[in-house]
């Protein structure tokens, strides 16, 4: 059975939450991830995918849902630390152009803190 661990930490700016995901993001681990990204106190969110080896279509759907929700409520959302396998999935599905992504969590936070509109496109 696949295990998913999600660690929630506060970003440096106070308004940002970093969700550090460890493990595959799949249909089998979907509900824990959904619960984490649907917390009512989440505002600006960075998903750290450094330790995510792969994502299936169900996991991708939840990421898109979280991004769409952030757009509706006027908050920033970004992915960070995307591995090559996941980046290929995002490229093939044409989703990479929609979702703000950064090499590191620190880069995403700097972007959030600079009030750059690209972080919420």
N, C-alpha and C positions, 0 to 999 in steps of 0.2 A: 504494500500500500504506500502511496506517495504521501509524504508529509510536507506541510507548508508551515513555515514560521513567519510571523509578521511582528516586527518590532516597531513601535511607534515612538518617535522622538520629536521634540520641539526643534524647529529651525532657529537659526540665530536671530531672525527678525521678530520673533514673537508671534507673528500671524501665520507662520508656515508650519505645517506638519510634514515630517518625513516618515514615510512608511517603508521600512527596509524589509524586503521580501526575500525569504530564503526557501528555495525549493521550486518545483515546477508549478506553473499556474495552469491548471487543467480542470476539466469537468469534475474530477475526483476531489480537487482542493478548492473548488469554486466558492463554496458557501462561507468558508472562513475569510476569504479575500473580500467577498461581497460585504460581509459584516464590517470589515475594517474600513472599507472606503465609503460606507453609508452612515458613518457616525455623524450625528447632527452637528457636532461641534467642529467638524473639519471645514476649514476655509481654503487657504492656499495649500495645495498638496503636491509633494514631490514623491513619486514612486521610485525607489532605488531598486533597480533590477539587476544589480551587480551579481547577486547570487541566485539568479533565476536561470536555470539551464535551458528551459524551453517553455513555450506558451502554446496552447492549442486554441482552436477557434472559440471555445467557451470562455477561456481566460481573456482572449482578445476582446470579446464582446463586453465583458465586465469592465475592462480598461476604458473602452469607448463609452460605456454608460457613465462611468465616473467622470470622464472628461466632459461629456455633454451636460451632466449635472452641474459641474463647476462653471460651465459657460452660462447656464440658465441663472445661476445665483451671483454671477459677476466675480468669481474667484479665479485665481491662477491655478494652473495644473501643468505638470511636466513629468517626463520620464527621465531617468538618469541611469548611467551605467549599463546601457543596452549591449548585450553580447551579440556577436556576429550572427548567430543562428536566429535570434529574435529580430535583429535588424533586417535580415533577409525576409522574414515573414512580413514585417512592416512595409518593406519596399514592394514586395509582390502584391500585397493587398492595397497598395496606394495610400495606406494610412499614415505613413511616416510624414508625409507633407502636411497632414492635419494636426498631428500631435507634437507639441513642443518637446524636444528632447535635447539632452545635454550629456557631455561625456562624464561629468561627475555631479554629485549632489551639490558640491560647493559652487560649481558653475551655474547650476539652476538657481541656487539661492541668490547669487550675485545678480542674476537676471531679474529675479523677483524683486529684490531690494532696490534695483535701479528703476523700478516702475516701467520697465520696458514692455510695451504693448505686445511684442512678439511672444511673450511668455503666456499670453492668454488667447492666442489666435487659435 
